Amino acid sequence: MKISIITVCYNSQDTIHACMESILSQTYQDLEHIIIDGCSSDNTLDIVRSYASENIKVFSEADDGIYDAMNKGFYKATGDVVAYLNSDDYYSNPEVIRSVMSKFGTPEIDYVYGDIDYINEALVKVRSWIVGEIESGVLRSQQIPHPAFFCRRKVIGRLSRPFDSSLKICGDLKQQLYLINRHKIRGCYINQVLAIMRIGGASTSGISASLLGWKEAVSAYNEVEGRGGILYVIRKVLIKVLGLWPRRA
């Protein structure tokens, strides 16, 4: 079974190396790495192309934002399973993909997910995002960090488009709400950190990003569920701020 790992990048020369190395180091070999570059003006493309191989596909063209670029990556993917790894993030260890893909051996499993750690510029862990089991198979207060979300390509193909490119921050949340809450896809939780994510990206760059994210989350939840978006965001914020997420033993 093949997995397509999609990385969207723009002027990522300082971090793309670690991202690519973490994928190349995976012990699971039936994978392709798709790079969607937004016409970087630094050395990103030179670095990416230095890794040239038949399993690494590189595309560079202008886009309309991160979710537009992520959509492009999906339509170029040929794997049975699709995953997204940001250009400034990396997998936690070489066994991540093997562990994830072993769960897809069960035909009833549509997606696999786990947790992430956040690090700062000094590469020091600042907090964790522990998702835990999704009760009743429905998102009511949780969200899965997209670098730790792995889904069958045919399942994502049920959507009119993988991500709503009009959104700046919550396109991945809206996707999960439609897939998990509306389409009732079935998931499997891996109780471990699967990816390392640097703070400072679109969703973690400050209070203005948080406010926009909350606004988009309310709208996305209401679109899928009809109502309840504000309550969903309040629950989600409380989990994040007060540390009410499940704790790993």
C-alpha positions as CSV (number, residue, x, y, z in Angstrom):
1,M,0.0,0.0,0.0
2,K,1.4,3.3,-1.1
3,I,1.3,6.6,0.8
4,S,1.7,10.1,-0.7
5,I,3.2,12.7,1.6
6,I,2.5,16.3,0.4
7,T,4.7,19.2,1.5
8,V,3.7,22.8,0.6
9,C,6.5,25.3,0.8
10,Y,7.5,28.9,0.1
11,N,10.9,30.3,1.0
12,S,11.6,27.5,3.3
13,Q,15.3,27.1,2.9
14,D,16.0,27.1,6.6
15,T,13.6,24.2,7.4
16,I,12.9,22.1,4.3
17,H,16.0,20.0,4.8
18,A,14.8,18.6,8.1
19,C,11.4,18.0,6.7
20,M,12.8,16.0,3.7
21,E,15.3,14.1,5.8
22,S,12.6,12.9,8.1
23,I,10.7,11.5,5.2
24,L,13.7,9.9,3.5
25,S,14.6,8.3,6.8
26,Q,11.3,6.4,7.1
27,T,11.7,2.6,7.1
28,Y,8.4,2.3,5.2
29,Q,9.5,2.5,1.5
30,D,6.3,2.5,-0.6
31,L,5.9,6.2,-0.5
32,E,6.1,9.3,-2.7
33,H,6.9,12.8,-1.6
34,I,5.2,15.6,-3.5
35,I,6.6,19.1,-3.1
36,I,4.3,22.0,-4.0
37,D,6.4,25.2,-4.1
38,G,4.8,28.6,-4.4
39,C,7.6,30.1,-6.6
40,S,10.1,30.5,-3.8
41,S,12.7,33.3,-4.2
42,D,15.3,31.8,-1.9
43,N,17.2,28.5,-2.2
44,T,14.3,26.3,-1.3
45,L,14.0,24.8,-4.8
46,D,17.8,24.2,-5.1
47,I,17.6,22.3,-1.8
48,V,14.6,20.3,-2.8
49,R,16.0,19.4,-6.2
50,S,19.2,18.2,-4.7
51,Y,17.2,15.3,-3.4
52,A,16.0,14.3,-6.9
53,S,14.7,10.8,-7.1
54,E,11.8,9.0,-8.7
55,N,9.9,9.1,-5.4
56,I,10.2,12.9,-5.0
57,K,8.0,15.0,-7.3
58,V,8.6,18.8,-7.4
59,F,6.1,21.4,-8.7
60,S,6.7,25.1,-8.5
61,E,4.0,27.6,-9.5
62,A,2.1,30.5,-8.0
63,D,-0.9,29.6,-5.8
64,D,-3.8,31.3,-4.0
65,G,-2.7,30.4,-0.5
66,I,-1.7,27.3,1.5
67,Y,-5.0,25.4,1.0
68,D,-5.0,26.0,-2.7
69,A,-1.4,24.5,-2.8
70,M,-2.5,21.6,-0.6
71,N,-5.4,20.9,-3.0
72,K,-2.9,20.9,-5.9
73,G,-0.8,18.3,-4.0
74,F,-3.8,16.1,-3.5
75,Y,-4.7,15.9,-7.2
76,K,-1.1,15.0,-8.0
77,A,-1.0,12.2,-5.4
78,T,-1.1,8.6,-6.5
79,G,-0.9,6.8,-3.1
80,D,-3.7,4.9,-1.4
81,V,-3.2,7.1,1.7
82,V,-2.5,10.8,1.7
83,A,-0.7,12.8,4.4
84,Y,0.5,16.4,4.7
85,L,3.8,17.5,6.3
86,N,4.5,21.2,6.5
87,S,7.9,22.4,5.2
88,D,9.0,23.5,8.6
89,D,7.8,20.3,10.4
90,Y,9.2,16.8,10.5
91,Y,8.3,13.3,11.6
92,S,9.2,12.3,15.2
93,N,11.1,9.1,14.2
94,P,11.8,6.8,11.3
95,E,9.0,4.4,12.2
96,V,6.1,6.8,12.0
97,I,4.9,5.9,8.5
98,R,5.3,2.2,9.1
99,S,3.3,2.4,12.3
100,V,0.6,4.4,10.6
101,M,0.4,2.2,7.5
102,S,0.1,-1.0,9.6
103,K,-3.3,0.3,10.8
104,F,-4.6,0.6,7.3
105,G,-4.3,-3.2,7.0
106,T,-7.8,-3.2,8.5
107,P,-10.2,-2.4,5.7
108,E,-12.7,-0.7,8.0
109,I,-10.1,2.0,9.0
110,D,-10.5,5.2,6.9
111,Y,-8.0,7.4,8.7
112,V,-5.2,7.2,11.3
113,Y,-4.1,10.0,13.6
114,G,-1.9,10.8,16.5
115,D,-0.3,13.7,18.4
116,I,2.3,16.4,17.8
117,D,4.8,18.3,19.8
118,Y,5.5,22.0,19.3
119,I,9.0,23.3,19.3
120,N,10.4,26.9,19.3
121,E,13.3,28.4,17.3
122,A,15.8,26.8,19.7
123,L,14.2,23.4,18.9
124,V,13.0,23.1,22.5
125,K,9.6,21.5,23.1
126,V,7.1,24.1,24.3
127,R,3.8,22.1,24.5
128,S,2.1,19.1,23.1
129,W,-1.2,18.6,21.2
130,I,-2.6,15.3,22.5
131,V,-5.8,14.5,20.6
132,G,-6.9,11.3,22.4
133,E,-9.7,9.0,21.3
134,I,-12.5,10.8,19.5
135,E,-15.6,9.9,21.5
136,S,-18.5,8.5,19.5
137,G,-16.5,9.1,16.4
138,V,-17.6,12.7,16.2
139,L,-15.6,15.9,16.6
140,R,-17.3,18.0,19.3
141,S,-14.3,19.8,20.9
142,Q,-11.3,18.2,19.2
143,Q,-9.3,18.7,16.1
144,I,-6.6,16.6,14.6
145,P,-3.3,18.4,13.8
146,H,-3.0,17.9,10.1
147,P,0.6,16.7,10.2
148,A,-0.6,13.8,12.3
149,F,-3.7,13.0,10.1
150,F,-3.4,10.2,7.5
151,C,-6.4,9.4,5.4
152,R,-7.3,7.1,2.5
153,R,-7.2,9.1,-0.8
154,K,-10.5,7.7,-2.0
155,V,-12.2,8.9,1.2
156,I,-11.0,12.5,0.8
157,G,-12.1,12.2,-2.8
158,R,-15.7,12.2,-1.6
159,L,-15.4,15.9,-1.0
160,S,-16.0,18.4,-3.7
161,R,-12.5,19.6,-3.0
162,P,-10.0,18.5,-0.3
163,F,-9.7,21.9,1.4
164,D,-11.7,25.1,1.2
165,S,-9.1,27.5,-0.2
166,S,-11.1,30.6,0.8
167,L,-10.0,29.9,4.4
168,K,-6.6,31.0,5.8
169,I,-6.3,28.8,8.9
170,C,-9.2,26.3,9.3
171,G,-9.3,24.5,6.0
172,D,-8.0,21.4,7.6
173,L,-10.6,21.6,10.4
174,K,-13.4,22.0,7.9
175,Q,-12.2,19.0,6.0
176,Q,-12.1,16.9,9.2
177,L,-15.6,18.0,10.2
178,Y,-17.0,17.0,6.8
179,L,-15.2,13.7,6.7
180,I,-15.6,12.6,10.4
181,N,-18.9,14.2,11.4
182,R,-20.8,14.2,8.1
183,H,-19.4,11.2,6.2
184,K,-18.9,9.2,9.4
185,I,-15.5,7.8,8.4
186,R,-13.8,5.5,10.9
187,G,-10.5,6.3,12.5
188,C,-7.7,4.7,14.6
189,Y,-5.8,6.7,17.2
190,I,-2.1,6.1,17.7
191,N,-1.2,7.2,21.2
192,Q,2.2,8.7,20.4
193,V,3.8,11.9,19.0
194,L,3.9,11.4,15.2
195,A,5.2,14.8,14.1
196,I,7.2,17.8,15.4
197,M,5.7,21.2,14.5
198,R,7.5,24.6,14.8
199,I,5.5,27.4,16.3
200,G,5.2,30.6,14.2
201,G,3.2,29.2,11.3
202,A,-0.1,30.6,10.0
203,S,-2.1,29.2,13.0
204,T,0.5,29.9,15.8
205,S,1.9,33.3,14.9
206,G,0.0,35.3,17.5
207,I,-3.3,36.6,18.8
208,S,-4.5,37.9,15.5
209,A,-4.0,34.4,14.0
210,S,-5.9,32.9,17.0
211,L,-8.8,35.3,16.5
212,L,-9.0,34.5,12.8
213,G,-8.8,30.8,13.5
214,W,-11.6,31.0,16.0
215,K,-13.8,32.9,13.6
216,E,-13.2,30.5,10.8
217,A,-13.7,27.5,13.1
218,V,-17.2,28.8,14.2
219,S,-18.1,29.3,10.5
220,A,-16.8,25.9,9.5
221,Y,-18.6,24.1,12.3
222,N,-21.9,25.8,11.7
223,E,-21.7,25.0,7.9
224,V,-21.2,21.3,8.7
225,E,-23.5,21.0,11.7
226,G,-26.0,23.8,11.2
227,R,-25.2,25.4,14.6
228,G,-23.0,25.0,17.7
229,G,-19.9,26.6,16.3
230,I,-19.4,29.0,19.2
231,L,-19.7,26.2,21.8
232,Y,-17.3,24.1,19.8
233,V,-14.7,26.8,19.8
234,I,-15.2,27.5,23.5
235,R,-14.6,23.8,24.3
236,K,-11.6,23.7,22.0
237,V,-10.0,26.8,23.5
238,L,-10.6,25.6,27.1
239,I,-8.8,22.3,26.2
240,K,-5.9,24.3,24.8
241,V,-5.6,27.0,27.4
242,L,-6.4,25.0,30.5
243,G,-4.6,21.8,29.4
244,L,-7.7,19.6,29.7
245,W,-6.6,17.2,26.9
246,P,-6.0,13.6,27.8
247,R,-2.6,12.9,29.3
248,R,-0.3,10.2,28.1
249,A,0.7,7.7,30.7
